[in-house]
Structure formats: structure tokens, C-alpha cells
Amino acid sequence: MKKILIILLLLPLTVSSQSNRFKEKGIKIDNYVNTLLRDWNIPGLALVIVHKDRIIYTKGYGYRDLENKLPVTETTLFPIASNTKLFTATLATQLATEGKLNLDLPIKQYVPEINFYNPELNFKVTFRDLLSHRTGLPAYDGIWLNASFQRKELLNKISYMKPELGFREGYIYNNNMYTLAGIGIEAISGKSWEENIQERIFKPLEMTSSGFTGVGAHPEEHALSYFQAEGSGKLTPRTFIAQSETLAPAGNIYSNMIDMSQWLILQVNGGNYKGKQVIATTAVQETKIPNAISDKIGRYDELSNSVYALGRMLQTYKGTKMISHTGSIDGFYSNLTYLPSDSLALFIVHNSFSAGSLRSVMNLPLIDILKDREITNWSARYRKDYLESQEKNKKTVDEINASQVKNTLPSHLALAYTGKFSHPVYGDILIGLQNNSLQLKYRSLNATLHHWHYDQFITMEDGRGFPDMRISFLTNDKGEIDRISTRPFGDPLTEFVRVK
């Protein structure tokens, strides 16, 4: 039987009426979550809600491990993904409060070895710009996905990142800039980003079960994530790991509902936890100041346009101010939401790749329930979008398949395609020959290359969740294969040059 923790103290009512009233809310929450699990085939989900300085509801649903029927509980560990960003932003604002950095001075003053694509960025990019996604640089997520290089090596790659927008011209979500902010924090503090998180946040908040993906042994109670392999019709554990040490300041923390409740309580109480000022109130407030418009269009009447502060977004939902952020990594999706006027905060996370789009709205029906409103069926809206996108993706795949030129042959013998192909930002791709088949090795991906047409080859879904890759071999003036062209993890088309 799943462990449930419910503390019945939400509103100043009599004990009896208060208990009955929250019992009704608890039933509605259960109904809502169980419907999500059923409609989206989500294996497991956990949530925690706090009011002022205490947990009012926390529960695990479904399974963290389907095969072994291990249930999700409030102590099950999940990656919180990009909800890590608020931790990094809080370190920066706390250091600023202590006078150790200025959020509005160029990051190059603190990390002189940083060199951006152009002089303007070198002279102007600040911590605030990095933490509010307004540098103008595109995501370049293929740089860190599944990568094994050390964090500071990112400094050697920054100069190759070509801006997509002018400086402070608009909002482009960028994980690499949070890693860069983490490097800046390390330079200023003389300690690693992980040590700063442990000493300044985890330890004083008694977050004893939280840690960092890829650091130390794999925690025993960690959840698995699941995806539905194409054509399989069943949920399969995802073994492809996108997270890397490089990503850490942008998304590497894992935690459980008990530990996350402590973090939520700190947010609700302006940096205070159990009577101790863990983070300065001014530092917490700084993370709430808007810096960039993150949603200029808006889609639903219930939600205002959103603005990005530092590690979180601000908008209104049905007239209520809401401060939130989502997280997504390796098939885990989360949402952290704080309602300042109600002294309420919640965190919700699940482990289903197919239900990833829900992360931005799965908090909203919980808000409706907590505030005694009519519950808007956000799941149905997003399920409709999901099914339409699946149909669109199928048509795209069909169009790609139809574009294949049948009965063509490669222009060279197999051995001519082998070698090491390198790029200064994305690293090395190795092409080898095994049993007369070309084999690709890129980061942790080991896959057979299947001939598509002419000198183009592809990898195929192997049931582990690895992204497919399409490789085009290119030749020089002598007709020798000297380059390959591909889109590393969905990034822009990039050429890797043969080095041997």
C-alpha cells in the first residue's frame, strides 16, 4: 500500500470542517492524477503540496519500476531536470547579496577566458543575461547531450556558437548559458557548483536524499523512465542518458517529494526555513524580477503571456499570479509552481516520455482544486494536440521514406567511409567496419549504419531510446571522402572533418 502523507492544515476552519474540506480536495486530486495516468499511460507520478511552512499533501502514484512492480512513494527519487535552474539562479543572487558578484557586470570580468562569438557579447553578457535566456544564442543542446567532457571545456566551445538574435533582442532558452553561469559561480566561490549547492542549500534545508545525476552510485530508490518504442505497443525503460556533468547547473539535480517540500517551503517563506534565514530574502526576490518576455503570443484565455525572471517564469492563471518552471530530461517531466498570494507551492513529476508535453499544464488542475474553482481539462486539450502531432510526425516520416531513391549504391567501397571525423564543438564521430557493415560510434551511441541512398546512411531505432542519426558522406575535389554532415541531436546541420 502506497504511503500517503496528508497534513490537514490548509485554511483557518474548525478542525472538523477543515478535515472534511481537505478530504474532498484530496479525493479530487487523486481522481485527477489517476485520470492522467490512465489517459496518458504514465507508469508513475509523484507530487507534493506545501502551505506556508508545512506539507499539506504528498503522494506517489503508479510505479517507479514497472517490471518489478516497485511503487512510487514520497521518497522515490526523480531527476528534477531544468527545475535545477532556480538553484543555480539562487546561488548567483545570494552571492550578489553578499557582494561577491554583480549580476549586471560582464561575466568576462569573473571568467576572463570566456570568449563569445563576437566582441559585443564579450563586453556585454552578464550573469543576468545568462540566467534569463536573453543572449541571443540558440540552444545548441547537441553540445552537452550525452557528452562526457568536463564542464570547463565548454569555454572552448562558446566562441563557435553563432547568435540567432541580436543581444537582448529576444528570448531563446539556452541550457549552455546556465552551465556558463555555474562556471562563473565556481570561479567566484573557489568551490565547485555541486559543493555550493550542498553547502548553501541541501545541508541547511536538510535535503539529505538529493544529489546530482552522474555523481556517485546510482540511488536505490531512483525511478526509471519509459517510452513506447515505435511499433512495439508497450512501455520500455529508457536507457539513453542525455544528462552529463556539463549540464549540471542547468539540470542535473535529483530529489524526492520530502526534500523538494523543504525547497518549496523556502520559496514560500522568502528564504526562511525552520526559523533560519537560509537564503537572503533579497536574493529570493531577485529571482522573481522579470527580465525577458518568454511567450509573446499566448494561446489560452486562462493564461497570460509569460515573462522569464531568473530560473523561473511569471504569469497569471485565471487571474492568480503564478511563478513556475518546468523540467524535462531523459523521459522525466516536472513542474514547480508557487502561488505567492496563497502561500501555496507544489511540485509534480512523472516518468513517461509520451506525456512530456503535459509538464507545462499538469499543475493547473491542481491549482483549480486548491482554490475551489471549476477544473479545466488541460489534459484533454493537450491530448488532442499530442494525437495531432503524432499523426503529423507519421506523415513526415512517410514523406521522408517516399523521398528515398531506391536501388542506389554507395560511391565508394565500405573501407573508404571509415575513419575519425571531428568538430571543435561537437567532438568526434568514429565510423568503423564490422562484419561488412559500417558502425557509428558517437558518445555512448554504438549503432549500425544502414544505407539510405547514394552516400547517405542512417541509424535505426534500437529499442533503447537513442535518437536516430542521418549521416551524409561528402567528398573533396579528388573524390575522396573527407567530411560527414549530420544534425547532432537535432542541432543545425554540421560538418565533421576527417582527421584520420
N, C-alpha and C positions, 0 to 999 in steps of 0.2 A: 504493500500500500504506500503510495507516494506521501512523503512528508509534507505537510502543509503548515505554514506559519501565518496566522492571522491575528493581528492585534487590533482589537475593536476600539479605536480611538480616532475618529475622524472629525466629528463635529460636536459642539457642546450641547448634547442632548442628554436626556436621562439615560441611565445605564440600559434599561430595558429597550427603550425606543431606539437608542443608538445601536444596540446589538442587532435588533431586528432589521434596522435600516441598512446596516452594512452587510448583514447576511444576504439581503436581497441584491446588493451590489455584487457580492461575491458570486452569487448564482449567475448573474448576468455576465460577469467576467468569464466564468467557466464556460457558459454557453457560447460566448463569442470566440474564445480560444479554441474550444473543441470543434467549432464550425470551421475555423481556419485550417486546423489540422486535417479535417475530413475533405474540405473542398480543394485544398492545395496539395494533399498527400504529403504533409510535413511530418517527418519522423518524430521530432522533438522540439520543445519550446520551453523557455523559462521566462518569468517576469518577476519584478519586484516594484512595489509602490511605497513611497515614503510620504509622510505628512509631518512637517516641521522637523522634529528630531527623532522620529521613530518609524520603523517599518509598520505599515498597516496591512500589507498583503504581499505574500510571496509564494510562488508555487511552481513546480515543474510539471510538464505535460509530455506524454509520449515517451520516446526512448532516445537516449544518447548513443546506444549501440543496439541496432535492430536485431542483428544475428544472435546476440547473447541476451536479448531482452533486458538490457540494463536501463532502468528508468532515469529520466531527467528529474533532478531534485534541485533544491535551492543551493546545494553545494557543488553541482555539476559545473565544470569549467568550460567556458566558451571563449574563443577569440572575440574581443570587442572591436577589432578592426579600426576603422577611422574614428571611433569614439576615443581612441588614444590621443587624437589631436588636441583635445581640450586639456589633457595632462601636460602636453608639451607647451601649449599656449600659456598654461598656468605657471609653469616653471619660468617662462620668459617674463611674464608680468610680475611675478614675485621678485625675480632678480632686478627688474626695473624699479620696483618699490624699494628695494634695498640699495638702490643707487649703483648697481653693478653693471647695468646696461641701460641704453636709451633706445626705446622701441622705434624712434624716428631718426636715428643716425644710420648711415650706411653700414650694412653687415660687413663690408670690407674693412672697416675700422677694427673689427673684432677678429676677423679671419682674413688677414691680408692676402693669403694665397688663393682666395676666390677670384676667378676671372669669368665674367659672363660673356655673352656673345658679342656685345658691343660696349663702348665706353660709357654710354648713358646709364646702362644698368649697373656697371661697376660703381659709378659715382652716386647713384640714387637709391638702389634697392635696400630697404630697411627690414628689420625684424617684422614690423607691422605689415609690410608688403608681402613677405614670405608667408606669414600666418593668416593672411586674408585673401590669398589667391589672386593678387592683382599685379603680378609682374609682367603679364602678357605672354609668358611662356606656356606652350602647350604641355599636355600631361607627360609624354614620354615615359609611360609606365613600363614599357618594354625594357627600360634600363635596369629596373630593380626586380622585376618579376622573376622569381625562381633563381635569382643571381646569388653568387657566393662571394663576391668581392667585399672587402672591408668598407665600412661606412665612409671613411675619409677619401677613399678612391673616387667618390662621387665628384670631388673637387676637380679632378682631371677631366671630367666629362661635361661639366657645366658649360664650358665655352663653346661646345658644339650644339647646344640647344638653341635653335633659332626661334625668335619670338613670333607669335602668331598675331598678336595685337600690340599696339603701342603701349609703352609703360603707363600703368594705371588707367588704361583706356577701357578696360573691362575685366570681367571675372572669368578665369579659367582654372578649374580645380586642378591642383598640382601636388601630388604626394612628395615629389622630389624636393620641393621647396621646404616642406616640413622637416625632411631629413637634413637639409641645409641649416635650418633653424636649430635643430638638435646639435649639429656640429658646432654652431656658434655658442650654444649653451655650454657645451663641453669645453670650448676654448676659454670662455669667461670663468667658469667654475673650477676648472682643473680636474674635473671628475667626469666620468662617462655619463651619458644620458640615463642609462639604467641605474647608476648609483644615485643620481639626483632624484629619480622617481622613487627609488626605495627609501632614501633618507628623508626626503621632503614631503612625500605623500603616503606611500604604502605604510611605512612604520608608524607615523603619528595617527593614521586613520585605522590602524590595526587590520590592514588588508593583507592578512597573513597567507592567504591562498593564491594571491595574484602573482603573476610573473610575466615573462617575456618569451614569446614563441622562438624556439631555436636555441634558447639558453638553458642548459641543464637537462636533466632527464625529463622525458615526456610524462606529465602528470597523470596519475592513475585515473582520476575522475574526469578526464578530458573527453568531451563529446566528439563523435565522428560526424562528418557532414556527408550528404548524399546527393547524387544526381541520377537522372534517368538516362542511361546510355541509349543512343539512337537505335530504335527498333527492338529494344530489349523488353520494354513494358514493365520493368521492375526497378526499384531503387538500388543503387550501387554505391558503396563507400567511395568517396573521392580521395584518391591518393596523390594527385598532383598538388604540390605545395607551392603557392605563389610567394608566400611570405619569405623574407630574407632579413638578415641582420641590417642590411642597408635601409630597409623600410622602417625600422623600429620607431623612430619619433613620429612617424605618420600612421602607424597601425599595428604594432606588434604586441600589445598587452593582451593577456588573457585573464579572466576573472570569473567569479560566480556571483550569485544574487546577494549573498550575505555581504561580501566585500563591496560590491557595487552599491549596496544600500548606504554604506559609510560615505562613499564618494557623493552620492545624491544628497545625503544629509548635509555635507559640507557646502554644496551648492545652494541649498535652500536657506542655510543659515549664514551666508556671507563669509565663508571660510572658517566658521567655528564648528568644532566637533567635541562633544562632551565637555563643554566649558572652556576649551582651549582654542586659541586663535591659531590654527594650523597654517592657513594662508591668509595674508592680509586682506581685509575687506576691499581695499582699493585695487588690489591685484585681481580679485574675483570680478569686481565691477568693470575693470578694463577689458576683460574678455567678452563683455556684453555690448561694447560700443560698436555700432555698425561701421563698416569700412568699405564694403563693396556690394552693389546690387547683384545678388546671385540668381534672381529669377525676375526678368523684366516683362515676361509675357503673362504668366498666371494662367491657370486652366480652370479652376473651380471657384465658384462664388463663395464657398465657405472659407477659403484660404486666401489671405492677402499675398502680394508679392513678398518674396523673402530677401533679406539682406544678410550678408555674412559679416560676422564680427571677428573674433579670434577663436578658432576651434569650435564654433557653433553658429547657428543661424537664428535670426529673429523673424517672426511673422505672427499674424493673428489667425486664430481658428474660431470661427463663429463669434468673433468679437473679443476673444480671450487672447491676451498676449502669450506667446509660446516661444520658448527658447529650446532649440533642439539640434540634434545632429544624428546622422545615420552612419552605419559601418557595414562594409561588405568585403570579405576576403575568404577565399577557398571554400565557398559554399556555406559560410556563416554570415547571417544578416542581423543587424541590431539597430535599435533606436533608443536614444536617451532624450528625454523630454522634461522640461522644467516649466511649471506654471507659477510665475512669481506672485500673482495676486491671490493664489490659493495655497501657497506654501506646499505645493504638491510636486513630486518628481517621480518619474518612472523609468525603468529600463526593461527592454524586452528583446529577446534574441531567439533565433531559430536556426535549424541546420539543414535547410533544403535549398538547393541551387535553383530549382524551378520557381520557387516562391520569392526569389530575390527582389523583385520589383515592389513587393509589399512593404519593404523596410521603411519607405518614406511615409506610409499612411497607417501602418498597423497600430500605431499609438493613438490614432484619432478616435476610434470607437471606445477605447478605454477612457479617454477624456470625457466623451459623451456620458458614459456610465457614471463616472465620478462626479460629474456636475449635474446629474439628473436631467439630461437632455434626451431628445429623440436621437436614437442611434442611427447614424448614417452608414449605409452599407458600402464602405470603401472597398471591401474585398470583392464584391460583385463588380464594381466599376473596373478594378484593376485586373480581375479575372477575365473580363471581356477584352481588355487591352492585350493581355497575355495571349489569349487564344488567337486574336487577330495577328499578333506579331509572329506567333508560331506558323500561321498559315502564310504570312508574308515571307518568313525565312525559308519555308518549304519551296515557295515559288522561286526565290532567289537561287536556292540550291539547284532546282530544276533548270533554271536558266543557265547556270554555270555548267551543269552537266551537258546541256544541249550545245554549249559553245565548244566542247571538246572536239578536236579534229581527229577523227578515227583513222586507224591504220597508219599512223606516222611512226617514225623511228627516231631515236636519238642520233645526233650528227656525229658522235664520236664513240669509240669503244668505251666500255664501262670504266676502265682504269683511268681514263683521261678526266673523269669527273671527280676523282678522289683528291683529297688534299685538305689543307687547313686554310680557311677563309676568315679574314679578320676585319673588325671595325673598331675604331677607337672608343666608341661609346657602348656598343652592344657586345663587344667581346668576340670570341672565336666560335666558329661553326666547323666541325670536323665531318668530312664525308669519307667514309671508308667502304670497303668491299667485303662482303661476307656471303659465301655460298652463291656467288654470281649476282648478288643483289646489293644495290647501294644502300648504305646505312648512314643515317644522320645522327650526330651527337651534338646537342646544344643544351648547355647547362645540365639539368638532370634528365632531359629528354633523350632517349635512345629509341630510334624508330626506323623502320624500313621506308625507303623512298620508292614510291610506285610511279611508274612512267605515266604521265598525263597526255602530253603530246609534244612533238618536236623536242626541245631541250628543257621542258618544264616537268617537274616531278612534285608529288605531294605525299604527305604523311596521312594516315587514316586513323580514325577513332579506334583506340585500343581498349576501351572499357575502363580506363583509369581516370579519365577526365582531362588528359593533356590536350592543349589546344592543337588544332591541325595547322600544318605549315605548308606553304606553297613555295617551291624553290625554282627560280629560273636561272639557268646557267648561261653566262654571257662570254663572248669571245673578243680577243684583241684583233688587230689588223692582220695577224698571221693565222687567224683561225683557231688559236689556242684558247682553251677555257681559262680565263684569268679572274673572273668575278662571279658572284652569285647575287641575285636580287630577291629579297623577301620582305615581308612585313613582320618584324619581331614582335610577337604577342599583340598584333593589331596596330602597332605604331606605323608611321609613314613608311612608304617603300624605301628600302635602304640597300645599298650595295656593300657587300663584304668582299674584300680583295684577297686573292690568293697570296699567301706568304710562303707556302712550300707545298 
